[in-house]
Amino acid sequence: MALELDTRQHAMLQEMGVHVWLPEAPAEPDALQPLPVDAAPQQKASLAQPKAITPSVATNPGRAPAAAPVVASVVGEPLELQGLAWAELAQAAATCQACGLCAGRKRSTLVAPTTPVQADWLVVGDPPDEDEDRMGQPFVEQAGVLLDNMLKAAFASRAGVARAGAHLSNVVKCRPPPGRLPQAVEMAQCAQYLQREIQLVQPKVILAMGRFAAQLLLEEHPTDAALPLGKQRGRVYRYRGIAVVVTYHPKVLLRASADKAKAWADLCLAMDLLDGSLQ
């Protein structure tokens, strides 16, 4: 079956750098017709010197190819995150399309540390708000300042190492689209990133700040996960073998100063776990 291309199709292929040559059945000498005088030069050249060329896609050597987005055809499918280093994990989160939360994202809040270190503290907050989404990192602006002061009182910081180190994260890495909350299945999907962060950070205690963080990190304690946050406090839970302490999100503490004393008690509980006073 012969492939017929009109003039417009030929022009489009030539713009893409694709030259097409199609062999034709031999014709009788008297059936051959000379090419019109006004035929396109490219057509004359291609007929005068027929040559098959493999189509290729033009590339820009000065620009690195974009990383393929991490996609799951069905929410809940495993993502290929095992073995990824920090930079690769952050890039995977930045391009992830594995659930509907990516529709509300400007920037992922999974940030690769400048110098990868082990940190005893892992602080997990609720889904990113507008400021976190805009800046591409967890716990920013006034809430971030308050958290930094809380960590300083607990002899830890974002830049510290081991007992003095705290890695900060969000329960999901994308800001939900305006007007809706993350669904349980979406949080479980994004938890795969958190689980890889845990493997890289190797924390000794997880501070769950906020009701969404508590909901995910208490998945092994379903009865307690259904309780209000105020009733989840004061106990030690486990998430994949790591101690979990539940407390209020800094944004809540900025609105309700009376709860700061309760949050300090929660920090003391976490410090007791790190110092060996509790098991």
C-alpha positions, 0 to 999 in steps of 0.5 A: 500500500503506497503512502501518499503525502501532500505538500503540507505534510512534506513541509511539516516533515522537513521542519522536523528534520525528517526526509522521506523517500518512498520507492515507486514501482518502475514506470514505462519510459513514456510515462515518466514526466519531468518535474515542474519548473516551479517545484520546491528545491527540496523536492527536486533534491530528494528525487534526484538523490533518493536516500532513506534517512532514519527519523530523529528528534531534534535536541538542544545540547545546552539543556538537560533533558527533564526527568520523567514524572513519577506516575502511578496508573492507579492511586495506591500502586507502589512507587519506584523510590527504593535506593534513591539518594536525596537528590533523586528523591527530591526530583521524584517528588517534584515531578510526581503525578501519582495522585490528585494532589499534584494538581494543587502543587507549585513546588514539592516540599521534599527538600534534599539536605545540603549535607546528608546526615543522620538526625535523631528527630524527624518532625512531620507536619500537616499538608503544605499551606500556601507559604510552604507551597510557594517556598518549596519547604516545610515549616516556614514563616512564623510557624517555622520560626516557632518550630525552630525555637521549640527545637532549640529548647530541645537542643536540636536544630534543622542544621544539627546532626544526630541528637542535635539534628532534626529533619523536617517534612510534611505528611504529603509533599504537595499542597492540596488543590484549594477547597479540599483536604487530602484523602486517606488513599492519597496520604498513604500513596505519598507516605512512600516518600516519607518512608524513604526519608525515614530510611535516609534520616534514621530518626530515633523519634518522630514528632507528629505535628497536626491531625493529618500527620497524626492520622498517618503516623498512627496507622498502626494504632487505628483506635487512637488515630480516630481520636481528637489530637488532644486525646492522642497526646501524652502517649508513645506510639510506633510507626514502623518501629520508631517512637512517635509523639503527637503534638500541636502544629506550630500554626495552631500554637500561634493562634492558641498560646495556652496550648504551648505548655502542652506542646512543651510537655510533648517535647519533653516526652520526646526528649526523654525517649531520646535520652533513654529515660523512657523506652 
